[in-house]
Amino acid sequence: MNKYNRVFLVVLDSLGIGEMPDSKEYNDEGVNTLKHVWDKKENLCIPNLRKLGLGNLLNKADVTQGYYLKLKELSVGKDTMTGHWEMMGLHIKEPFKTFTDNGFPNELIDALEQKCNKKFVGNKSASGTDIIDEYGEHEIKTGELILYTSADSVLQICGHEVYTGLDTLYECCEIARELTMKPEWKVGRVIARPYIGESKGNFKRTSNRHDYALKPFSRTILDDLKDSGYDVIGIGKISDIFAGEGITKSYLSTSSVHGIEQTIEMTGKNFKGLCFVNLVDFDALWGHRRDPLGYAKELEMFDEKLGVLLNHLKEDDLLLITADHGNDPTYIGTDHTREMVPLLCYSPSMKAGGVLPTQETFATIGTTIADNFKIKTSCELEGYSILKLLK
């Protein structure tokens, strides 16, 4: 018999909790997303996260329910795919290709323009909102699409929903995904970034984003769960991150608040297995834009919904709250930061709680889930299962 019938794994995208031992190698010394957000808003109101131990990881000395600990990242890199894939048993030993310094090579752009029958402008590392402001009016006038990258392994294409259309944008991204399967151009994700508006200053990205990710290079714990007959439900961009592999049902979210509302709704569904949730707005709206007060407000909105979620959990449910990397909104630049992440563990059936030892890999999460469902995994990376410590 499984210890828990359902596991809800919620990723607060980018909520790092302090630099890794190797953060210096990534030029990320002194980063701590949660601490620096909290420093900027000392009266941060997150009672439910504090009840689960998040504050204690910053020495806040709260009285807690459940268990809390820190996780180190074993893989190289600090991006979304690396973090999520490691959680589910993949060890990324070589970083995905990036094109931060000079943009994408002319050969790739030429091939993309020929196959799409479209011209592209931009082709540099940039903030998504800034580059739309820079080129949005140009796209409306000429029909030329906006292409850019970042410090992550991504090729992003912006298209106006009215003047270009979602179908054209998605088609161009599918072509870009096919072209970037070549080893010399292989990026982790091609991302469609639709937007609306008529002029600089009022352009706004929409929720019709779509990620075209590489497929995981080997089986993950999601595959093992699915093949063993369990439900694997993705909320937010989870299905995109895993290219649909190992997912039995997927729900897109329009915002992080919507994503946690969908999660609350899932507590009323009759399923057995994993509900895997990504809440992206922490990262996309506030981390990359270096807005600590916006980040703090997002945490407070999540915390309010978390209180509802906690009241809807059943005795045999397990809630895990974590992150996939850092994105310190007080740090230089606009990119992710190499950090440890929190792991908060709670079930209404728990009789005890407290701090657990820091673990060496995010794969602790997937290994613990597999242990709960008594699944022998086929993954190369195993963490230490903390299941028996959850009492």
N, C-alpha and C positions, 0 to 999 in steps of 0.2 A: 504493500500500500504506500502511495506517495505521501510524503510529509505535508506537501501543499498541493492542492488540486489545480490552482491557477497562480501564475507568476506574472506580475505587472512590472516590467522593466522600463523606467522612465529616464530618458537621457535629457538633461538640461544642457543643451548644446553649448559648449565652451565654458562651463562653470568650473574652471581650474581652481586648485586650492594650494598653490605654491610650486616653486620651481623644482624641477627634477635635478638629480645630481649632475646630469649632463647638459643642463640648460645653457651653460656658457657656450657650448659648441653650436648652439642655435642662435646665439646673440640675444638670449632671453634671460639675462641675469636679473634677479630680484623681482621677478613677476609673481603675482598672486591675484588672480581675477577676483575671487570672493573677498579677500581682505581689503583690496583697494576700492572695490565698490562699497563695502561697508564703511571704510574710512571716509568716503565722500558723503555718505548719508548715515551719520552716526545713529539716528533714530530708525534705522531700517526695521520695518515691521514684518517679520517673518516668523510668527510664533509656532506654526506647525512644523516648519523646517527645523527650528531650534528644538522643538520637542523631540524630533527624530535624531538630534545630535549634531546637526550641521555647525551650530555655534561652538560646540565643544572642540571641533577640529581646528578652531581658531582660539582655543583657550578661553571661551566665554563662560564656562562653568555653569551650564544649564542643567536642570533636572530632566532626564531624557527617558523616552520609551524606545525600545528596540536597540539595535546595534549600529555602530558607525565606525568607519575606518577610512584610510587612504589607500589608493592604488597607484603604483608606478606603471609607466608604459615601457614595455620591453622592446617594441618595434621602433624602427627609425622613422622619424617624421612627426608631424603634429597636425595632421589634417583629419577630416571627418571620416573618410574611408578607413584610414589606418586605425583610428580609435575604435570604430564600430567593428571592423573585421577582427581586431585583436580580442575584443570582448567575446567573440564567438569562435575563437580558437585558431586564428590565422596569425602567423608571425611574419611581419613585413620586415625583411632583412635588407632590402634595397629600396630607397625612396622612389616614389613615382616621379616621372620627369616633370620638371618645371621650366618655364620660359620667361621668368621674371625679368631678367636683365634687358633682353633685346626683343621680346615678343616672339612670335612664331616665324619660322623661316619662310622666305618668299615662295619656296617650292610648295609648301603646304597651302599658303594663301592662294596661289595661282590655281592649284588643283581644286580647292574649295570653290573659288569663283567660277571656274569652268563647269563644275558639276551642278552647282546651284543656279547658274546663270544669274548671279548677283555679284555686285561689288561690295567689299567690306572696308570699313574705316576703323581707325583706332589702333588695333594690334599693339597693345602695350599693357603693362601692369598698371592697374588703376582701381579706384573705388567704383563700384557699380553705379552708385547714384551720381558721382561726379562725371563719369564718362557719358552717362545719358544726358546730363545737363550740357556737356560739351558738344555732343553730336546729335542730340534728339531732333533739333530743328533741321539739321542737315539730312537726316533720314527721311523726315516728312517731305522735304523738297525733292530729294533725289532718288529715294527708294533704296539707298545703300545701307546695309545693315552694320551694326556696331559690334565689333569683336574685341575682346580683351582677356587678360589673364590676371593672376595675382601671385603671391608667394606659394600658393597651393598648386597642386597639379590639376589645373582646370583650364578649359577653353570655354569661354562664355560668350554667347551671342544674344544681343538685345534686339528685340523687334517690337515695333509699335503695334498694339493689338488692332487698331483701326486701319492704319495706313499700310501696314505690311500683312497683318493677319496671323493668327496663331498657327494655322495650317502651314503657311510658308515658313514661319519661324521653326516649327518642329521638324519640318522636312529638311531644312538646312542643317539643323542640329544632328539629325540622323545621318546625313551625309558626312558631317564632320566626325561623328563617332566612328563611322566606317573607315574614313581616311586615317584617323589617329589610332587605328589598331596597328599601324606599322611601327616596328620597334623604335625607330628613331624619332617618332612623333607621339609615342604612346603617353597619353595623359590619363589620370584617374577618372576624371569626369568631364563630359561636355554638358553644359548647363544652358537651357533656354531661359532667358530673362525678359519676359514680356513687360511692357509698360504702357501707360496711357498719359494723356496731357497734350497740350498744344504749344507750349513754349518753355524756354529755360526758366527754371524756378518753380514750375508747377507740374513737371513730369513726376510720375509715381509708378513704381514697380507694382505689379499685381500678384495675386496668389496663384496664377497659372504657370508658375515656374515648373520646369520638368528637368530632372537629372538623368543623363545617359551615362551610367557608370560602367566601368569594366566589371565583368563577372568575377566573383572570387576565384582565385587560381586553384583552389581545392575545396573540398567539402568543409562546411562549417557545422556548428552545433544546431543551427537552424535546419539544415538538411537532415541531421540525425533525428531531430524532434519530429519533423514532418514525416519522414519515412517510418517512424515508429507509431504513427497514427495520431499524433498530438496536433492540436491547432497551433498555428504560428501566425498571429495577427499583427500586421504592421500598421502603425498610425503615424502620419506625417510622411517624411521622406525615407522611412526604413526600407520600403520595397525598392526605391531607386538606389539606395546605397548598396544593396545586395543584388541589384539587377534582377529582382524578382525571385532569386534562388532561395529555396527553403521557406517561402512564404505561402500560406494557404489562403489568406484574405488580406486585402489592403484598403486603407481608408486615407485619402488625402486630407490635409488640414489647411485651412485658410489663415491660421495664426496659431501661436502657441496656446493662447487661451482656448481657441477652438479645439486644439489637440488634447488638452487636458479634459475638456468637456466630453470629447469623444471617449476618452479613457473612463471617465465616470459612467458614461452610458454603457460601456462594455462590462462594467461590474454587474449589470442586470442581465447580461447574456449568459446563456448556458453553453460554456465552452470548457475545454480541458487542455491546458498547455500554457503557452506564452503569449502575452500581449506586450509587444515591443514598441515603444513610443519615442519619437524624436521631437523635441520642442525647439525649433530652429531660431526663433526670434531673438533669443538672448545673444546669439552669435551674429545673425544677419543684420539686425536692426541696431544693436547697441555696441557689441564688441568691436566689429569692423569699423563702425563709425566713431569709435572712441568717445562714447557717451555714457559715463558711469552712472549718472542720475537716471537716464533712461533704462539702463540695465537694472538699477535698484527698483524702479517702478515695475519692471517686468517680473522681478522676483516676488514683489509684493502681490501682484495679480495672480501669479502662480500659487503662492502660499494660501491665498484665500480659497482658490479652487481645491488645493490640496486638503484643506479642512473638510470639504465635502467628500472628496475621494476617500479619506480615512474613515468617514462614517458609513461608507457604502461597502467597505471590505468585509468579506466573510471570514469566519474563523480559520478556514483552510486556504486563505489567500496569502500570498507573500508579495509585498511591495519592495522593490529595489529602486533607489534613486541614485543616479550617477551622472557623469559627463564624459565627453569623448576627447577633450583637449582643453586648453585654456584660450582665452582671448581677452587679455587684460586691457580694459578700456582706458587705463591711465598710462599705458606704455607707448613707446615710440612706434611710428608706422601705423599700419591698419590691418596687420595680419595676425594669425593665431600665435599663441605662445606655448612653449613646451612646459607643461605642468603636470603634476600629479592631479588626480581627481578624487572626489569623495565617493563613498558608497554608503548609503543609508539603507538599513534593512528593518522592515517592520511587518508584523502580522498581529491581528487582534488576539491570536492564541498565545503569543509570547508571554512568559511569566517573568522574564529577566531582561537585561539589556546592559549596554556599556560599550566601551571601546574595544576593538579587536586589533590585532597586530597589522601593521602596514604590509600589503602584499606586493609582490614584485611584478605582477602583470595584470592587465585588465581582464585576461582570460579567466581569472578567479570567478568572474560573473558567470560566464558560460559553463564553466566546470561545475559550479554550484548548482546551476539550473539542471544540467544533465544528471548530476548526482540525485537531485530531488526526484526526477522522473525515471531514475534507474536505467539510464541509457549509457551504453558503452560507446564513447565517441570515437570518430575516425579522424580527429583533428591532430595536427602535428604539435600544437601548443596547448598544454594543459596548465591551468593554475591550480592553486590549492583550494579544494572545496571547503567552504566555511559552513556547510549545511549543519554539521553536527554541533557547531558552536551556537547556533540559533535556537535558543531554548525558551 
